[in-house]
């Protein structure tokens, strides 16, 4: 039985990969734990007492991260789809609309997210405009939404451009307006084509929510910073890291599973 398994195609490479992985990580672990400063690093980053003390506050802050992530997930697809549709409209009459969409995507993609968070989070409240909120949380969420909407709009647009032109022509031949052709013929196919790419954006967004900590918002990373500044111990950062991993790893695995399922479904449809 063992010989038959090893003789099967791909069995030996899999065994070699597993063994080499075990050897590599085992050697790396041994190198770390036998280093001269490992006891000090362990106390600074992996102290059980500090872990228990920091965990409640960091977990409370992480709940805010999840809330902002949820709101971003609701707002970004709507704004991005609107921008993508604006850029996909045809005809000279829609040139100003297309130009506005191009400027939006070029500018927002050109500004690093951390700078956008700083500019909106500190700059807009400093204007003290009565009709505008002054909450740092609001402007942090706005920065995330604007930045990710620009990238997501381009993903949508790539899906729209991938739909054959004959689909648009057929819809127009049936008497549909340009908006109706987009709504009923182009967009359903475009969105279905880019779902795997959109889901990878979700994974990145879940991590980038932590950038709002630079505004002083007491989310997970900020709570970890507060604990570290008070105790000079970095275990709180490990707590925050584990919380983010608890969300990002299942999300990544789900994205990989969905992408593979979509690939198999497309290949079966083509055969």
C-alpha positions as CSV (number, residue, x, y, z in Angstrom):
1,X,0.0,0.0,0.0
2,X,2.8,2.4,0.9
3,X,4.8,1.6,-2.2
4,X,1.7,2.1,-4.4
5,X,1.1,5.5,-2.8
6,X,4.7,6.6,-3.3
7,X,4.7,5.4,-6.9
8,X,1.7,7.4,-7.8
9,X,2.3,10.5,-9.9
10,X,2.9,13.5,-7.7
11,X,3.3,11.5,-4.5
12,X,7.1,11.8,-4.1
13,X,7.1,15.6,-4.7
14,X,4.4,16.0,-2.1
15,X,6.4,14.0,0.5
16,X,9.5,15.9,-0.3
17,X,7.7,19.2,0.1
18,X,6.2,18.2,3.4
19,X,9.5,16.9,4.8
20,X,11.4,20.0,3.6
21,X,8.8,22.3,5.2
22,X,9.0,20.5,8.5
23,X,12.8,20.7,8.4
24,X,12.8,24.4,7.5
25,X,10.4,25.5,10.2
26,X,11.9,23.1,12.8
27,X,15.3,24.5,12.1
28,X,14.1,28.1,12.2
29,X,12.3,27.5,15.5
30,X,15.4,25.9,17.0
31,X,17.6,28.8,15.8
32,X,15.2,31.3,17.5
33,X,14.8,29.5,20.8
34,X,18.5,28.8,21.2
35,X,19.6,32.4,20.4
36,X,21.2,34.3,23.4
37,X,18.5,36.9,23.7
38,X,15.5,34.6,23.3
39,X,14.5,34.7,27.0
40,X,14.3,38.5,26.9
41,X,12.4,38.5,23.6
42,X,10.0,35.9,25.0
43,X,9.3,38.0,28.1
44,X,8.8,41.1,26.0
45,X,6.5,39.6,23.3
46,X,5.1,36.4,24.7
47,X,4.5,37.0,28.4
48,X,1.4,35.1,29.5
49,X,0.6,37.6,32.3
50,X,0.8,40.5,29.9
51,X,-1.3,38.6,27.4
52,X,-4.1,38.1,29.9
53,X,-4.0,41.7,31.0
54,X,-3.9,43.2,27.5
55,X,-6.4,40.9,25.8
56,X,-9.7,42.4,27.1
57,X,-8.9,46.0,26.0
58,X,-7.4,44.9,22.7
59,X,-10.5,42.6,22.1
60,X,-12.8,45.6,22.8
61,X,-10.9,47.6,20.3
62,X,-11.0,44.8,17.7
63,X,-14.8,44.9,17.9
64,X,-14.6,48.5,16.5
65,X,-12.3,47.2,13.7
66,X,-15.0,44.7,12.8
67,X,-17.7,47.3,12.8
68,X,-15.7,49.6,10.5
69,X,-14.9,46.6,8.3
70,X,-18.6,45.8,8.0
71,X,-19.6,49.4,7.2
72,X,-16.8,49.6,4.6
73,X,-18.0,46.3,3.0
74,X,-21.5,47.9,2.6
75,X,-20.3,51.2,1.2
76,X,-17.4,50.3,-1.0
77,X,-19.2,48.1,-3.6
78,X,-22.0,50.7,-4.0
79,X,-19.6,53.7,-4.6
80,X,-17.2,51.6,-6.7
81,X,-20.0,50.3,-8.9
82,X,-21.4,53.8,-9.4
83,X,-17.9,55.1,-10.5
84,X,-17.4,52.1,-12.8
85,X,-20.8,52.7,-14.5
86,X,-20.0,56.4,-14.9
87,X,-16.7,55.6,-16.6
88,X,-18.4,53.0,-18.9
89,X,-21.1,55.3,-20.3
90,X,-20.7,55.8,-24.0
91,X,-21.2,58.9,-26.2
92,X,-19.9,62.5,-26.2
93,X,-22.8,63.6,-23.9
94,X,-21.3,61.6,-21.0
95,X,-17.8,62.9,-21.4
96,X,-17.9,65.1,-18.3
97,X,-19.2,62.1,-16.3
98,X,-16.5,59.9,-17.6
99,X,-13.8,62.5,-16.9
100,X,-15.1,62.9,-13.3
101,X,-14.8,59.1,-12.8
102,X,-11.3,59.1,-14.3
103,X,-10.1,61.9,-12.0
104,X,-11.6,60.2,-9.0
105,X,-9.9,56.8,-9.7
106,X,-6.6,58.4,-10.6
107,X,-6.4,60.7,-7.6
108,X,-7.6,58.3,-5.0
109,X,-5.4,55.5,-6.2
110,X,-2.4,57.8,-6.3
111,X,-2.7,58.9,-2.7
112,X,-1.4,56.3,-0.2
113,X,-4.2,55.2,2.1
114,X,-2.3,56.3,5.3
115,X,-1.9,59.8,3.9
116,X,-5.6,59.9,3.0
117,X,-6.5,58.9,6.5
118,X,-4.4,61.6,7.9
119,X,-5.6,64.3,5.5
120,X,-9.3,63.6,6.1
121,X,-9.1,62.6,9.7
122,X,-7.2,65.7,10.9
123,X,-7.8,68.2,8.0
124,X,-11.5,68.2,7.6
125,X,-12.4,68.4,11.3
126,X,-9.9,71.3,11.6
127,X,-12.1,73.3,9.2
128,X,-14.9,73.3,11.7
129,X,-17.6,73.3,9.1
130,X,-21.0,73.0,10.9
131,X,-22.6,70.6,8.4
132,X,-19.7,68.1,8.4
133,X,-19.1,65.6,11.2
134,X,-16.0,66.1,13.3
135,X,-15.7,62.4,14.4
136,X,-12.3,60.8,13.6
137,X,-14.0,57.5,13.2
138,X,-16.3,58.9,10.5
139,X,-13.4,60.4,8.5
140,X,-11.3,57.2,8.9
141,X,-14.2,55.2,7.5
142,X,-14.6,57.8,4.7
143,X,-10.9,57.5,3.8
144,X,-11.1,53.7,3.6
145,X,-14.3,53.9,1.5
146,X,-12.9,56.4,-0.9
147,X,-9.6,54.7,-1.4
148,X,-10.8,51.2,-1.8
149,X,-13.7,52.3,-4.0
150,X,-11.2,53.7,-6.5
151,X,-9.5,50.3,-6.7
152,X,-12.7,48.3,-6.7
153,X,-14.2,50.6,-9.5
154,X,-11.3,49.5,-11.7
155,X,-12.0,45.9,-11.0
156,X,-15.7,46.4,-11.9
157,X,-14.6,48.2,-15.1
158,X,-12.3,45.4,-16.1
159,X,-15.3,43.1,-15.8
160,X,-17.5,45.4,-17.8
161,X,-14.9,45.6,-20.5
162,X,-14.5,41.9,-20.6
163,X,-18.2,41.5,-21.6
164,X,-18.3,41.0,-25.4
165,X,-19.4,44.1,-27.3
166,X,-22.1,42.1,-29.0
167,X,-24.0,41.9,-25.7
168,X,-24.3,45.7,-25.5
169,X,-25.2,45.9,-29.2
170,X,-27.9,43.2,-28.8
171,X,-29.4,45.0,-25.9
172,X,-29.5,48.3,-27.8
173,X,-31.0,46.5,-30.8
174,X,-33.8,45.3,-28.5
175,X,-34.6,49.0,-27.8
176,X,-33.0,49.2,-24.4
177,X,-31.4,52.5,-23.4
178,X,-27.7,52.7,-22.5
179,X,-28.5,52.5,-18.8
180,X,-30.9,49.6,-19.3
181,X,-28.3,47.8,-21.4
182,X,-25.8,48.2,-18.5
183,X,-28.4,47.3,-15.9
184,X,-29.8,44.2,-17.4
185,X,-27.2,42.9,-19.9
186,X,-23.7,44.1,-19.0
187,X,-23.5,44.5,-15.2
188,X,-24.8,41.0,-14.2
189,X,-22.1,39.3,-16.3
190,X,-19.4,41.8,-15.3
191,X,-19.9,41.4,-11.6
192,X,-20.0,37.6,-11.9
193,X,-16.7,37.7,-13.7
194,X,-14.8,39.8,-11.1
195,X,-16.1,38.2,-7.8
196,X,-12.8,36.4,-7.1
197,X,-10.9,39.6,-7.5
198,X,-13.3,41.5,-5.3
199,X,-13.0,38.9,-2.6
200,X,-9.2,39.3,-2.5
201,X,-9.8,43.0,-2.0
202,X,-11.9,42.1,1.1
203,X,-8.9,40.4,2.6
204,X,-6.7,43.5,2.2
205,X,-9.5,45.7,3.5
206,X,-9.8,43.7,6.7
207,X,-6.2,44.4,7.5
208,X,-6.0,48.1,6.4
209,X,-8.8,49.0,8.8
210,X,-6.1,49.1,11.4
211,X,-4.6,52.2,9.8
212,X,-7.3,54.4,11.4
213,X,-5.3,53.9,14.7
214,X,-3.1,56.9,13.6
215,X,-6.1,59.1,14.2
216,X,-6.1,58.1,17.9
217,X,-9.2,55.9,17.5
218,X,-9.1,53.2,20.2
219,X,-9.3,50.2,18.0
220,X,-7.2,47.0,18.5
221,X,-3.8,48.4,17.4
222,X,-4.3,51.6,19.3
223,X,-5.2,49.7,22.5
224,X,-2.1,47.6,22.0
225,X,0.0,50.8,21.7
226,X,-1.6,52.2,24.9
227,X,-0.8,49.0,26.8
228,X,2.8,49.0,25.5
229,X,3.4,52.7,26.4
230,X,2.2,51.9,29.9
231,X,4.1,48.7,30.6
232,X,6.9,48.7,28.0
233,X,5.9,45.2,27.0
234,X,5.0,44.3,23.5
235,X,2.8,41.3,24.1
236,X,-0.3,43.4,23.4
237,X,0.8,43.6,19.8
238,X,0.9,39.8,19.6
239,X,-2.7,39.8,20.9
240,X,-3.8,42.2,18.2
241,X,-1.9,40.1,15.6
242,X,-3.7,36.9,16.6
243,X,-7.1,38.6,16.4
244,X,-6.4,39.9,12.9
245,X,-5.1,36.4,11.9
246,X,-8.3,34.9,13.3
247,X,-10.2,36.8,10.7
248,X,-7.8,37.1,7.7
249,X,-6.8,33.4,7.5
250,X,-10.4,32.0,7.3
251,X,-11.2,34.8,4.8
252,X,-8.1,33.9,2.7
253,X,-9.0,30.2,2.7
254,X,-12.6,31.0,1.7
255,X,-11.3,33.2,-1.2
256,X,-9.0,30.5,-2.4
257,X,-11.9,27.9,-2.2
258,X,-14.3,30.2,-4.0
259,X,-11.7,31.1,-6.7
260,X,-11.0,27.4,-7.4
261,X,-14.7,26.6,-7.5
262,X,-15.2,29.5,-9.9
263,X,-12.3,28.3,-12.1
264,X,-13.7,24.7,-12.2
265,X,-17.2,25.9,-13.0
266,X,-15.9,28.1,-15.9
267,X,-13.8,25.3,-17.3
268,X,-16.8,22.9,-17.2
269,X,-19.0,25.5,-18.9
270,X,-16.5,25.8,-21.8
271,X,-16.3,22.1,-22.4
